[in-house]
Amino acid sequence: PVVRRVTVSPGEGLAGVLEVVEGESYLEVAQDGTPVPGVSGGIAGDGERLELAAANEMTIRAGNAGAVRLTINGISIGAMGSDGAVVEWRITRAGG
C-alpha cells in the first residue's frame, strides 16, 4: 500500500468529512487511535459520508483510494489516490 503523511495546522483539533463517490471502498478509519465503529473493516458505498473529529490524529486506509475524498479543517484534499489503489493516510495536527 501507499502511505501518505499529511500535517494540518489550523484550528484546535481535526474536523473533516470523508465522502465516497463514483464507487465503493473498503475503509479503516481511526480517530486518535480508536477505530470508528460501523465503518472500520467494512465496505462504504457510493454516496456515503462520514463526519470526522479527532484531537490530534486520524488514520484512514482505503481499499479504493480513487473513490474516497477528504476535507480536513475546511481544506479539500481531494481523492486519496488512484482508482483501485490501497492507500493509508495518517493526518496529524501540527504540534499534536
DSSP file with accessible surface (Angstrom, degrees, kcal/mol):
  #  RESIDUE AA STRUCTURE BP1 BP2  ACC     N-H-->O    O-->H-N    N-H-->O    O-->H-N    TCO  KAPPA ALPHA  PHI   PSI    X-CA   Y-CA   Z-CA
    1    1 A P              0   0  110      0, 0.0     2,-0.4     0, 0.0    86,-0.2   0.000 360.0 360.0 360.0 155.7    0.0    0.0    0.0
    2    2 A V  E     -a   87   0A  87     84,-2.1    86,-2.9     2,-0.0     2,-0.4  -0.743 360.0-158.8 -88.6 135.1    0.9    3.6   -0.5
    3    3 A V  E     -a   88   0A  97     -2,-0.4     2,-0.4    84,-0.2    86,-0.2  -0.970   9.7-176.2-118.3 130.7    1.3    5.6    2.8
    4    4 A R  E     -a   89   0A 120     84,-2.3    86,-1.8    -2,-0.4     2,-0.5  -0.980  14.0-148.2-126.5 139.6    1.0    9.4    2.8
    5    5 A R  E     -a   90   0A 167     -2,-0.4     2,-0.4    84,-0.2    86,-0.2  -0.924  14.5-175.5-106.8 131.9    1.5   11.7    5.8
    6    6 A V  E     -a   91   0A  28     84,-2.0    86,-2.2    -2,-0.5     2,-0.5  -0.995   7.1-163.1-126.8 128.1   -0.5   15.0    5.9
    7    7 A T  E     -a   92   0A  91     -2,-0.4     2,-0.4    84,-0.2    86,-0.2  -0.965   6.6-169.6-113.9 127.1    0.0   17.6    8.7
    8    8 A V  E     +a   93   0A  12     84,-2.8    86,-2.0    -2,-0.5    65,-0.1  -0.954   8.5 179.3-117.8 131.9   -2.7   20.1    9.2
    9    9 A S        +     0   0   87     -2,-0.4    -1,-0.1    84,-0.2     4,-0.1   0.733  42.9  98.9-108.5 -25.2   -2.1   23.2   11.4
   10   10 A P  S    S+     0   0   60      0, 0.0    84,-0.1     0, 0.0    -2,-0.0  -0.347  78.3   0.0 -69.6 148.4   -5.2   25.5   11.6
   11   11 A G  S    S-     0   0   54      3,-0.1     2,-0.5    82,-0.0    -3,-0.0   0.173  94.7 -58.3  74.9 168.4   -7.7   25.3   14.4
   12   12 A E  S    S-     0   0  176     81,-0.0    44,-0.1     2,-0.0    -3,-0.0  -0.808 102.0 -21.8 -85.9 125.3   -7.9   23.2   17.6
   13   13 A G  S    S-     0   0   11     -2,-0.5     2,-0.4    42,-0.3    42,-0.2  -0.143  91.2 -66.8  70.7-169.2   -8.0   19.5   16.7
   14   14 A L  E     +F   54   0B   6     40,-3.7    40,-2.5    43,-0.1     2,-0.4  -0.977  46.4 172.2-124.3 134.2   -9.1   18.0   13.4
   15   15 A A  E     +F   53   0B  52     -2,-0.4    58,-4.0    38,-0.2     2,-0.3  -0.994  18.7 130.1-138.5 143.0  -12.5   18.0   11.9
   16   16 A G  E     -FG  52  72B   9     36,-2.2    36,-3.2    -2,-0.4     2,-0.4  -0.966  44.3-104.4-170.1-171.8  -13.5   16.8    8.5
   17   17 A V  E     -FG  51  71B  19     54,-2.3    54,-2.0    -2,-0.3     2,-0.5  -1.000  15.1-159.3-137.3 133.8  -15.6   14.9    6.1
   18   18 A L  E     -FG  50  70B   3     32,-2.6    32,-2.8    -2,-0.4     2,-0.4  -0.967  18.0-174.1-110.5 127.6  -14.9   11.6    4.2
   19   19 A E  E     -FG  49  69B  67     50,-2.6    50,-3.2    -2,-0.5     2,-0.5  -0.978  18.2-147.9-125.5 139.7  -17.0   11.1    1.2
   20   20 A V  E     + G   0  68B   1     28,-2.6    27,-2.9    -2,-0.4     2,-0.3  -0.929  28.3 174.2-105.3 121.6  -17.2    8.0   -1.1
   21   21 A V        +     0   0   41     46,-2.7    25,-0.1    -2,-0.5     3,-0.1  -0.965  52.9   5.4-131.5 146.8  -18.0    9.0   -4.7
   22   22 A E  S    S+     0   0  162     -2,-0.3     2,-0.3     1,-0.1    -1,-0.2   0.868 125.9   3.7  53.7  43.7  -18.2    7.1   -8.0
   23   23 A G  S    S-     0   0   26     -3,-0.1     2,-0.3    44,-0.1    -1,-0.1  -0.969  84.8 -82.1 152.4-163.6  -17.7    3.7   -6.5
   24   24 A E        -     0   0  120     -2,-0.3     2,-0.3    21,-0.2    21,-0.2  -0.905  33.1-163.6-134.0 165.0  -17.2    1.9   -3.2
   25   25 A S  E     -B   44   0A   4     19,-2.2    19,-3.1    -2,-0.3     2,-0.2  -0.987  25.3-119.6-153.0 139.9  -14.3    1.4   -1.0
   26   26 A Y  E     -B   43   0A  78     -2,-0.3    37,-2.5    17,-0.3    38,-0.5  -0.578  43.9-162.8 -67.8 139.0  -13.1   -0.8    1.9
   27   27 A L  E     -BC  42  62A   4     15,-2.5    14,-2.4    12,-0.3    15,-0.9  -0.985  29.2-177.9-133.8 142.9  -12.3    1.6    4.8
   28   28 A E  E     + C   0  61A  80     33,-1.9    33,-2.8    -2,-0.4     2,-0.4  -0.980  20.5 178.4-128.9 121.5  -10.5    1.5    8.1
   29   29 A V  E     + C   0  60A   1     -2,-0.4     7,-2.9     7,-0.2     2,-0.4  -0.992   6.6 179.5-130.2 127.2  -10.8    4.8   10.0
   30   30 A A  E     -DC  35  59A  18     29,-2.6    29,-2.3    -2,-0.4     2,-0.5  -0.986  12.6-158.9-127.3 138.9   -9.3    5.6   13.4
   31   31 A Q  E >  S-DC  34  58A  46      3,-2.5     3,-1.8    -2,-0.4    27,-0.2  -0.981  83.9 -16.2-117.2 117.7   -9.6    8.9   15.3
   32   32 A D  T 3  S-     0   0   71     25,-3.7    -1,-0.2    -2,-0.5    26,-0.1   0.876 132.3 -51.3  51.6  40.4   -6.9    9.4   18.0
   33   33 A G  T 3  S+     0   0   55     24,-0.2    -1,-0.3     1,-0.2    25,-0.1   0.389 115.0 115.1  85.0  -4.0   -6.1    5.7   17.7
   34   34 A T  E <   -D   31   0A  95     -3,-1.8    -3,-2.5     3,-0.0    -1,-0.2  -0.885  66.1-126.3-104.5 119.9   -9.7    4.5   18.2
   35   35 A P  E     -D   30   0A  81      0, 0.0    -5,-0.3     0, 0.0    -7,-0.0  -0.308  26.8-113.4 -60.8 144.7  -11.4    2.7   15.3
   36   36 A V    >>  -     0   0   18     -7,-2.9     4,-2.4     1,-0.1     3,-1.6  -0.713  34.5-124.6 -82.2 116.3  -14.7    4.2   14.2
   37   37 A P  T 34 S+     0   0  118      0, 0.0     4,-0.1     0, 0.0    -1,-0.1  -0.292  91.2  17.2 -62.8 142.7  -17.4    1.6   14.9
   38   38 A G  T 34 S+     0   0   91      2,-0.2     3,-0.1     1,-0.1    -2,-0.0   0.391 126.8  56.1  80.3  -5.8  -19.6    0.5   12.0
   39   39 A V  T X4 S+     0   0   34     -3,-1.6     3,-1.8   -10,-0.1   -12,-0.3   0.684  80.8  83.8-119.3 -53.9  -17.1    1.9    9.5
   40   40 A S  T 3< S+     0   0   40     -4,-2.4   -12,-0.3     1,-0.3    -2,-0.2  -0.358 102.7  14.9 -62.9 129.3  -13.7    0.3   10.1
   41   41 A G  T 3  S+     0   0   46    -14,-2.4    -1,-0.3     1,-0.3     2,-0.2   0.529 110.5  98.9  86.1   9.4  -13.3   -3.0    8.4
   42   42 A G  E <  S-B   27   0A  29     -3,-1.8   -15,-2.5   -15,-0.9     2,-0.5  -0.688  75.9-102.9-123.2 175.6  -16.3   -2.5    6.1
   43   43 A I  E     -B   26   0A 102    -17,-0.2     2,-0.5    -2,-0.2   -17,-0.3  -0.878  29.0-152.9-100.6 124.9  -17.2   -1.5    2.6
   44   44 A A  E     -B   25   0A   8    -19,-3.1   -19,-2.2    -2,-0.5     2,-0.1  -0.844  16.9-138.1 -97.1 134.2  -18.6    2.0    2.2
   45   45 A G    >   -     0   0   18     -2,-0.5     3,-2.2   -21,-0.2   -25,-0.2  -0.377  34.1 -70.2 -90.1 167.1  -20.9    2.5   -0.8
   46   46 A D  T 3  S+     0   0  106      1,-0.3   -25,-0.2    -2,-0.1    -1,-0.2  -0.260 120.7  21.3 -53.9 130.0  -21.2    5.3   -3.3
   47   47 A G  T 3  S+     0   0   62    -27,-2.9    -1,-0.3     1,-0.3   -26,-0.1   0.315  86.4 140.1  92.6  -8.6  -22.6    8.5   -1.7
   48   48 A E    <   -     0   0  105     -3,-2.2   -28,-2.6   -28,-0.1     2,-0.4  -0.424  31.7-165.8 -71.1 147.3  -21.7    7.5    1.9
   49   49 A R  E     -F   19   0B 141    -30,-0.2     2,-0.4    -3,-0.1   -30,-0.2  -0.995   7.2-166.0-137.2 137.3  -20.4   10.4    4.0
   50   50 A L  E     -F   18   0B  35    -32,-2.8   -32,-2.6    -2,-0.4     2,-0.4  -0.991  15.8-139.6-130.1 125.1  -18.6   10.3    7.4
   51   51 A E  E     -F   17   0B 124     -2,-0.4     2,-0.4   -34,-0.2   -34,-0.2  -0.704  25.2-156.2 -79.7 133.4  -18.1   13.2    9.7
   52   52 A L  E     +F   16   0B   5    -36,-3.2   -36,-2.2    -2,-0.4     2,-0.3  -0.871  19.2 167.5-114.0 145.4  -14.6   13.0   11.3
   53   53 A A  E     +F   15   0B  63     -2,-0.4     2,-0.3   -38,-0.2   -38,-0.2  -0.924   5.8 154.2-157.2 130.2  -13.3   14.6   14.5
   54   54 A A  E     -F   14   0B  12    -40,-2.5   -40,-3.7    -2,-0.3     4,-0.1  -0.987  40.0-135.6-151.8 152.9  -10.1   14.0   16.5
   55   55 A A  S    S-     0   0   52     -2,-0.3   -42,-0.3   -42,-0.2    -1,-0.1   0.912  97.0 -12.1 -74.3 -43.2   -7.9   15.9   18.9
   56   56 A N  S    S+     0   0   62      1,-0.3    37,-2.1   -43,-0.1     2,-0.3   0.661 120.5  26.2-132.2 -28.6   -4.6   15.0   17.3
   57   57 A E  E     - E   0  92A  44     35,-0.2   -25,-3.7   -43,-0.1     2,-0.4  -0.996  40.2-172.3-153.7 141.7   -4.6   12.3   14.7
   58   58 A M  E     -CE  31  91A   0     33,-2.6    33,-3.2    -2,-0.3     2,-0.5  -0.990   9.3-162.9-127.7 140.5   -6.7   10.4   12.1
   59   59 A T  E     -CE  30  90A  32    -29,-2.3   -29,-2.6    -2,-0.4     2,-0.4  -0.995  11.0-178.0-122.8 126.9   -5.7    7.3   10.2
   60   60 A I  E     -CE  29  89A   0     29,-2.7    29,-3.1    -2,-0.5     2,-0.5  -0.991   7.1-173.7-129.5 125.2   -7.6    6.4    7.1
   61   61 A R  E     -CE  28  88A  65    -33,-2.8   -33,-1.9    -2,-0.4     2,-0.4  -0.982   8.7-169.2-118.2 126.9   -7.0    3.3    5.0
   62   62 A A  E     -CE  27  87A   0     25,-3.0    25,-2.1    -2,-0.5     3,-0.4  -0.959  21.6-160.0-120.7 134.4   -8.9    3.0    1.7
   63   63 A G  S    S+     0   0   24    -37,-2.5     2,-0.2    -2,-0.4   -36,-0.1   0.602  99.8  31.3 -84.9 -13.7   -9.1   -0.1   -0.5
   64   64 A N  S >  S+     0   0   35    -38,-0.5     3,-2.0    23,-0.1     4,-0.4  -0.673  74.1 179.5-139.9  78.0  -10.2    2.0   -3.5
   65   65 A A  G >  S+     0   0    0     20,-2.5    15,-1.2    -3,-0.4     3,-1.2   0.771  74.1  66.7 -59.0 -26.5   -8.5    5.4   -2.9
   66   66 A G  G 3  S+     0   0    5     16,-1.2    -1,-0.3     1,-0.2    17,-0.2   0.741 100.9  49.8 -67.8 -19.9   -9.9    6.9   -6.1
   67   67 A A  G <  S+     0   0    1     -3,-2.0   -46,-2.7    15,-0.2     2,-0.6   0.514  94.8  85.8 -95.0  -5.8  -13.4    6.8   -4.6
   68   68 A V  E <   -G   20   0B   0     -3,-1.2    12,-1.9    -4,-0.4     2,-0.4  -0.864  55.3-174.6-107.0 121.5  -12.5    8.4   -1.3
   69   69 A R  E     -GH  19  79B  69    -50,-3.2   -50,-2.6    -2,-0.6     2,-0.4  -0.913   6.7-159.4-113.7 141.2  -12.5   12.2   -1.0
   70   70 A L  E     -GH  18  78B   0      8,-1.8     7,-2.7    -2,-0.4     8,-1.4  -0.946  16.1-175.6-124.6 142.5  -11.4   14.1    2.1
   71   71 A T  E     -GH  17  76B  40    -54,-2.0   -54,-2.3    -2,-0.4     2,-0.4  -0.995  14.8-173.9-128.3 123.3  -11.9   17.6    3.5
   72   72 A I  E >   -GH  16  75B   0      3,-2.5     3,-2.3    -2,-0.4   -56,-0.3  -0.986  68.2 -15.8-124.3 126.6  -10.0   18.4    6.7
   73   73 A N  T 3  S-     0   0   40    -58,-4.0    -1,-0.1    -2,-0.4   -57,-0.1   0.870 130.1 -51.4  48.3  42.8  -10.4   21.6    8.7
   74   74 A G  T 3  S+     0   0   74    -59,-0.3     2,-0.6     1,-0.2    -1,-0.3   0.429 113.8 119.3  80.3   0.3  -12.2   23.2    5.7
   75   75 A I  E <   -H   72   0B  90     -3,-2.3    -3,-2.5     2,-0.0     2,-0.6  -0.876  60.8-137.8-103.9 119.3   -9.4   22.2    3.3
   76   76 A S  E     +H   71   0B  92     -2,-0.6    -5,-0.3    -5,-0.2    -7,-0.0  -0.640  22.7 178.1 -76.0 118.4  -10.4   19.9    0.4
   77   77 A I  E     -     0   0B  49     -7,-2.7    -6,-0.2    -2,-0.6    -1,-0.2   0.671  29.2-151.7 -93.2 -21.5   -7.6   17.4    0.0
   78   78 A G  E     +H   70   0B  21     -8,-1.4    -8,-1.8     2,-0.0    -1,-0.2  -0.461  48.1   1.3  86.4-158.3   -9.4   15.6   -2.8
   79   79 A A  E     -H   69   0B  40    -10,-0.2   -10,-0.2    -2,-0.1   -13,-0.2  -0.340  60.7-134.0 -67.5 145.7   -9.1   11.9   -3.7
   80   80 A M  S    S-     0   0    3    -12,-1.9     2,-0.3   -15,-1.2   -14,-0.2   0.679  73.0 -50.4 -74.1 -17.8   -6.8    9.8   -1.6
   81   81 A G  S    S-     0   0   30    -16,-0.8     2,-0.1   -13,-0.3    -1,-0.1  -0.960  82.7 -34.1 174.0-158.2   -5.2    8.2   -4.6
   82   82 A S  S >  S-     0   0   81     -2,-0.3     3,-1.9     1,-0.1   -16,-1.2  -0.426  74.3 -75.4 -89.0 163.1   -6.0    6.4   -7.9
   83   83 A D  T 3  S+     0   0  132      1,-0.3    -1,-0.1   -18,-0.2     3,-0.1  -0.304 117.7   8.2 -57.4 131.1   -8.9    4.0   -8.6
   84   84 A G  T 3  S+     0   0   55      1,-0.3    -1,-0.3    -3,-0.1     2,-0.1   0.285  95.4 134.1  82.2  -9.8   -8.3    0.6   -7.1
   85   85 A A    <   -     0   0   24     -3,-1.9   -20,-2.5     1,-0.1     2,-0.6  -0.462  54.7-134.0 -75.8 143.1   -5.2    1.7   -5.1
   86   86 A V        +     0   0   62    -22,-0.2   -84,-2.1    -2,-0.1     2,-0.4  -0.890  37.7 171.7 -95.1 117.2   -4.8    0.7   -1.4
   87   87 A V  E     -aE   2  62A   5    -25,-2.1   -25,-3.0    -2,-0.6     2,-0.4  -0.982  22.8-162.1-132.9 140.8   -3.7    3.8    0.4
   88   88 A E  E     -aE   3  61A  53    -86,-2.9   -84,-2.3    -2,-0.4     2,-0.4  -0.993   9.0-169.4-123.5 129.6   -3.3    4.7    4.0
   89   89 A W  E     -aE   4  60A   1    -29,-3.1   -29,-2.7    -2,-0.4     2,-0.6  -0.946  10.1-160.6-115.5 140.0   -3.1    8.3    5.3
   90   90 A R  E     -aE   5  59A  83    -86,-1.8   -84,-2.0    -2,-0.4     2,-0.5  -0.977  14.1-166.7-116.4 113.8   -2.1    9.5    8.7
   91   91 A I  E     -aE   6  58A   0    -33,-3.2   -33,-2.6    -2,-0.6     2,-0.3  -0.907   9.8-179.7-107.1 122.7   -3.3   13.0    9.3
   92   92 A T  E     -aE   7  57A  27    -86,-2.2   -84,-2.8    -2,-0.5     2,-0.4  -0.906  29.5-118.8-124.3 151.8   -1.9   14.8   12.3
   93   93 A R  E >   -a    8   0A  53    -37,-2.1     3,-2.9    -2,-0.3   -84,-0.2  -0.707  44.6-101.8 -83.9 134.2   -2.4   18.3   13.8
   94   94 A A  T 3  S+     0   0   43    -86,-2.0    -1,-0.1    -2,-0.4   -87,-0.0  -0.343 111.8  14.5 -56.0 130.9    0.9   20.3   13.9
   95   95 A G  T 3         0   0   87      1,-0.2    -1,-0.3    -3,-0.0   -86,-0.0   0.477 360.0 360.0  81.1   0.2    2.2   20.2   17.4
   96   96 A G    <         0   0   63     -3,-2.9    -1,-0.2   -40,-0.2   -40,-0.1  -0.171 360.0 360.0 -88.7 360.0   -0.2   17.3   18.2
